[in-house]
């Protein structure tokens, strides 16, 4: 690879790091071509982009990035593939599901919404992270619940109140 080609790859990676809030670094070494193809298909279905990258080029792209990747650059040893996703937990779910049948991919680290996770032991925590849309849905549900209770109480007590008033007016008459 020429110096110009490396420079273009670094520029491209730097742009992708800037555009994505959710970045996973994994090790998929040892997977045969068919298994890797299955992993790519699973990623595609989950809206996750998967690329195999050279550690030195990714390290340079991380240095050029405005984001603080902290300890993630220390994970750039051996084979590295990078996953990009709009949803914070989508790559983790793909990895977890894929590992039901295979030993790989192994999570090296992740950058999710400005938080850095290092090590495969964080996979379960990453799977359980809620997406922005899920959190908004939960909040809307919580906000609607008390309003529904008030409306329901008013409807039922309105009938009771009318019945009490009617009974009282009949007693007077």
VOPAGU-2260 file (C-alpha; in pm, 1 decimal, decimal comma):
REM VOPAGU-2260
SITE   aa  ch    i         X         Y         Z
SITE  UNK   A    0       0,0       0,0       0,0
SITE  UNK   A    1     149,4     333,7    -102,0
SITE  UNK   A    2     177,5     631,5     129,2
SITE  UNK   A    3    -100,9     808,7     -64,3
SITE  UNK   A    4    -331,5     507,3     -30,8
SITE  UNK   A    5    -262,8     489,5     343,7
SITE  UNK   A    6    -336,0     860,6     374,4
SITE  UNK   A    7    -670,7     814,7     196,6
SITE  UNK   A    8    -763,7     520,9     421,2
SITE  UNK   A    9    -676,1     725,3     732,8
SITE  UNK   A   10    -886,8    1018,1     606,2
SITE  UNK   A   11   -1179,3     784,4     537,2
SITE  UNK   A   12   -1152,5     619,0     880,5
SITE  UNK   A   13   -1123,1     959,4    1052,4
SITE  UNK   A   14   -1442,4    1073,0     876,9
SITE  UNK   A   15   -1625,2     753,9     977,8
SITE  UNK   A   16   -1512,5     793,7    1339,1
SITE  UNK   A   17   -1644,9    1150,9    1336,1
SITE  UNK   A   18   -1980,1    1053,8    1180,3
SITE  UNK   A   19   -2059,0     763,5    1414,8
SITE  UNK   A   20   -2142,5     784,9    1784,2
SITE  UNK   A   21   -2124,8     405,9    1829,0
SITE  UNK   A   22   -1801,3     228,7    1740,4
SITE  UNK   A   23   -1709,3    -127,9    1834,3
SITE  UNK   A   24   -1365,6    -286,5    1794,6
SITE  UNK   A   25   -1369,4    -664,2    1765,0
SITE  UNK   A   26   -1147,4    -958,7    1681,6
SITE  UNK   A   27   -1288,1   -1188,1    1415,0
SITE  UNK   A   28    -961,1   -1365,8    1335,0
SITE  UNK   A   29    -988,4   -1736,9    1276,2
SITE  UNK   A   30   -1335,2   -1722,9    1121,3
SITE  UNK   A   31   -1345,8   -1894,4     783,2
SITE  UNK   A   32   -1483,1   -1717,4     475,6
SITE  UNK   A   33   -1832,9   -1865,5     508,4
SITE  UNK   A   34   -1863,5   -1774,7     875,5
SITE  UNK   A   35   -1731,9   -1423,8     810,5
SITE  UNK   A   36   -1989,3   -1388,4     533,9
SITE  UNK   A   37   -2263,0   -1495,5     778,7
SITE  UNK   A   38   -2137,6   -1236,4    1028,2
SITE  UNK   A   39   -2144,8    -966,0     761,2
SITE  UNK   A   40   -2502,9   -1066,7     672,2
SITE  UNK   A   41   -2607,6   -1051,4    1039,0
SITE  UNK   A   42   -2447,9    -706,9    1067,6
SITE  UNK   A   43   -2623,8    -586,2     753,3
SITE  UNK   A   44   -2963,7    -703,0     885,8
SITE  UNK   A   45   -2900,2    -514,3    1212,5
SITE  UNK   A   46   -2790,2    -195,3    1031,6
SITE  UNK   A   47   -2430,8    -241,0    1147,4
SITE  UNK   A   48   -2134,5    -169,0     920,2
SITE  UNK   A   49   -1839,4    -410,7     958,0
SITE  UNK   A   50   -1487,7    -343,3     826,8
SITE  UNK   A   51   -1153,2    -511,2     879,6
SITE  UNK   A   52    -887,9    -244,9     942,8
SITE  UNK   A   53    -514,7    -218,7     992,2
SITE  UNK   A   54    -433,1    -127,5    1351,8
SITE  UNK   A   55    -173,8     135,5    1258,4
SITE  UNK   A   56    -413,2     314,1    1022,4
SITE  UNK   A   57    -697,6     304,2    1274,8
SITE  UNK   A   58    -465,6     434,7    1548,6
SITE  UNK   A   59    -370,8     731,2    1327,1
SITE  UNK   A   60    -737,0     796,1    1247,0
SITE  UNK   A   61    -817,4     792,1    1621,5
SITE  UNK   A   62    -537,2    1041,6    1684,5
SITE  UNK   A   63    -673,9    1268,6    1408,8
SITE  UNK   A   64   -1028,4    1245,8    1546,4
SITE  UNK   A   65   -1187,9    1507,8    1770,4
SITE  UNK   A   66   -1323,6    1230,5    1993,8
SITE  UNK   A   67   -1143,7    1106,7    2303,0
SITE  UNK   A   68   -1098,8     732,1    2254,9
SITE  UNK   A   69    -898,1     703,1    2581,3
SITE  UNK   A   70    -785,7     341,9    2626,4
SITE  UNK   A   71    -929,9     207,2    2300,6
SITE  UNK   A   72    -601,3     257,7    2116,1
SITE  UNK   A   73    -443,1      10,0    2362,1
SITE  UNK   A   74    -675,0    -261,9    2224,9
SITE  UNK   A   75    -528,0    -231,5    1874,5
SITE  UNK   A   76    -326,5    -553,1    1885,0
SITE  UNK   A   77    -375,0    -856,2    1664,6
SITE  UNK   A   78    -657,1    -854,5    1410,8
SITE  UNK   A   79    -910,9    -575,9    1442,4
SITE  UNK   A   80   -1243,3    -522,3    1277,3
SITE  UNK   A   81   -1455,9    -217,0    1338,8
SITE  UNK   A   82   -1834,5    -196,7    1363,3
SITE  UNK   A   83   -2031,7     123,9    1317,5
SITE  UNK   A   84   -2396,8     162,0    1412,6
SITE  UNK   A   85   -2658,6     429,5    1474,3
SITE  UNK   A   86   -2796,3     229,5    1766,9
SITE  UNK   A   87   -2565,8     188,9    2067,1
SITE  UNK   A   88   -2650,6    -171,3    2145,9
SITE  UNK   A   89   -2698,3    -313,8    1793,6
SITE  UNK   A   90   -2337,2    -436,7    1744,8
SITE  UNK   A   91   -2337,7    -590,2    2094,1
SITE  UNK   A   92   -2659,0    -778,5    2015,4
SITE  UNK   A   93   -2510,2    -905,8    1686,3
SITE  UNK   A   94   -2194,9   -1021,4    1866,7
SITE  UNK   A   95   -2389,9   -1192,7    2145,0
SITE  UNK   A   96   -2623,5   -1369,0    1901,8
SITE  UNK   A   97   -2335,8   -1477,3    1675,7
SITE  UNK   A   98   -2141,0   -1617,7    1970,3
SITE  UNK   A   99   -2418,6   -1863,0    2045,2
SITE  UNK   A  100   -2270,8   -2068,6    1759,0
SITE  UNK   A  101   -1911,8   -1940,1    1730,5
SITE  UNK   A  102   -1635,8   -1823,7    1966,9
SITE  UNK   A  103   -1584,6   -1499,8    1774,8
SITE  UNK   A  104   -1621,3   -1205,8    1740,0
SITE  UNK   A  105   -1453,8   -1106,3    2063,9
SITE  UNK   A  106   -1521,4    -752,8    2184,3
SITE  UNK   A  107   -1198,5    -558,2    2226,2
SITE  UNK   A  108   -1364,3    -231,0    2313,2
SITE  UNK   A  109   -1641,3      10,8    2225,9
SITE  UNK   A  110   -1708,0     382,3    2208,1
SITE  UNK   A  111   -2079,3     433,5    2271,0
SITE  UNK   A  112   -2218,4     785,9    2292,2
SITE  UNK   A  113   -1889,8     927,9    2429,3
SITE  UNK   A  114   -1836,6     645,1    2679,6
SITE  UNK   A  115   -1548,1     401,3    2637,1
SITE  UNK   A  116   -1579,3      32,4    2725,7
SITE  UNK   A  117   -1268,4    -186,3    2713,5
SITE  UNK   A  118   -1280,1    -565,8    2720,7
SITE  UNK   A  119   -1511,6    -850,6    2629,3
SITE  UNK   A  120   -1654,8    -859,4    2982,2
SITE  UNK   A  121   -1854,1    -543,8    2893,7
SITE  UNK   A  122   -2057,0    -719,9    2623,0
SITE  UNK   A  123   -2359,7    -790,3    2843,7
SITE  UNK   A  124   -2369,0    -430,3    2970,2
SITE  UNK   A  125   -2354,9    -305,1    2611,1
SITE  UNK   A  126   -2637,2    -538,2    2504,2
SITE  UNK   A  127   -2855,4    -389,3    2779,4
SITE  UNK   A  128   -2791,8     -25,3    2687,7
SITE  UNK   A  129   -3115,4     129,2    2569,3
SITE  UNK   A  130   -3123,8     324,2    2246,3
SITE  UNK   A  131   -3229,5     688,5    2246,2
SITE  UNK   A  132   -3564,4     588,5    2095,5
SITE  UNK   A  133   -3623,9     324,3    2365,5
SITE  UNK   A  134   -3550,5     574,5    2643,4
SITE  UNK   A  135   -3783,4     833,5    2487,4
SITE  UNK   A  136   -4054,3     567,1    2457,8
SITE  UNK   A  137   -4010,9     473,3    2824,9
SITE  UNK   A  138   -4034,8     838,4    2930,7
SITE  UNK   A  139   -4348,5     896,8    2722,4
SITE  UNK   A  140   -4505,0     584,6    2872,8
SITE  UNK   A  141   -4424,5     703,5    3224,7
SITE  UNK   A  142   -4562,1    1050,3    3154,6
SITE  UNK   A  143   -4883,1     913,1    3002,8
SITE  UNK   A  144   -4952,0     673,3    3288,2
SITE  UNK   A  145   -5044,0     933,3    3556,4
SITE  UNK   A  146   -5254,0    1129,8    3306,5
SITE  UNK   A  147   -5447,7     813,9    3215,1
SITE  UNK   A  148   -5505,3     740,6    3583,6
SITE  UNK   A  149   -5641,1    1092,4    3646,3
SITE  UNK   A  150   -5873,9    1077,1    3345,3
SITE  UNK   A  151   -5994,4     733,0    3450,1
SITE  UNK   A  152   -6056,5     848,3    3808,0
SITE  UNK   A  153   -6244,1    1155,6    3688,9
SITE  UNK   A  154   -6463,5     948,3    3459,4
SITE  UNK   A  155   -6553,6     696,3    3727,8
SITE  UNK   A  156   -6593,4     947,0    4009,5
SITE  UNK   A  157   -6792,0    1175,6    3780,5
SITE  UNK   A  158   -7056,9     904,7    3752,3
SITE  UNK   A  159   -7052,8     848,1    4128,9
SITE  UNK   A  160   -7082,2    1219,8    4196,8
SITE  UNK   A  161   -7376,5    1252,5    3959,8
SITE  UNK   A  162   -7543,9     955,0    4127,8
SITE  UNK   A  163   -7492,0    1106,2    4476,2
SITE  UNK   A  164   -7632,2    1443,3    4363,1
SITE  UNK   A  165   -7932,4    1272,6    4205,9
SITE  UNK   A  166   -8001,3    1073,3    4523,0
SITE  UNK   A  167   -7970,1    1383,3    4740,2
SITE  UNK   A  168   -8203,5    1582,9    4516,1
SITE  UNK   A  169   -8463,9    1301,7    4529,0
SITE  UNK   A  170   -8445,9    1288,4    4909,6
SITE  UNK   A  171   -8514,6    1659,3    4932,5
SITE  UNK   A  172   -8810,1    1641,3    4699,2
